Amino acid sequence: MNSSIFLTQIYLRHMSELRAFLSKRVGCREVAAELTQETFIRIMHYQTGETLQNARAMLYRIAGNLAIDYHRLQIRQPAHRAIDELPLHDLPVSDALNPERIVYARQILKQLCTIIEGLPPQCHRAFILHKFDGLSHDEIASQLRITRNAVEKLLIRALVRLRQILA
C-alpha cells in the first residue's frame, strides 16, 4: 500500500480520538490540535516501505511522549519572552553569516514556496491560513465555510505533499 494512502487512512481513522486524548492530557484544544499534527508528522518517519503493525498503538505512544515533552517545556519555560528581552548570554548562537548555510536555506525556501504554491487551491488557502496567518482550525473552517474535519484533511494533505517532495 502506498505510504501516503496508508497515512491518510490512519489519520482519518484515529485523528479525532487522538486529539481528544491529547486535549485531556494538555488541557488546551489548540495545543492538542498542534500535537496531533506533530504526531502524524512523526509517524511519517517510521514508515520505511512496510506498514506499521499497530499504527494506533504507535500513534498513542508518540502522542503521549509529545504531551510529556509539552509539560516538561512548560515547567522549564513557563512564560514566553521575546528574543529582545533575553539577556545577552541567553541569546541563541547563529551561524546566519555562513555562506553555505545561506545558500542552502534559500534553496530549501524556494523549494517549499514552489510546493506550497502547487497545492490545490482550497488546500493552499487552508495551509496558508494555518501556518502563516496562525488561524486555528475552527477559524479556518469558518472563513472557508467548510467543516473543521475538512480543514484537518486539507492540512494533512498539504503535509503529506510536503513530505513526498522533501523526503
Secondary structure by P-SEA (a helix, b strand, c coil): ccaaaaaaaaaaacaaaaaaaaaaacccaaaaaaaaaaaaaaaaaaccccccccaaaaaaaaaaaaaaaaaaaaaaccccccccccccccccccccccaaaaaaaaaaaaaaaaaaaaccaaaaaaaaacccccccaaaaaaaacccaaaaaaaaaaaaaaaaaaac
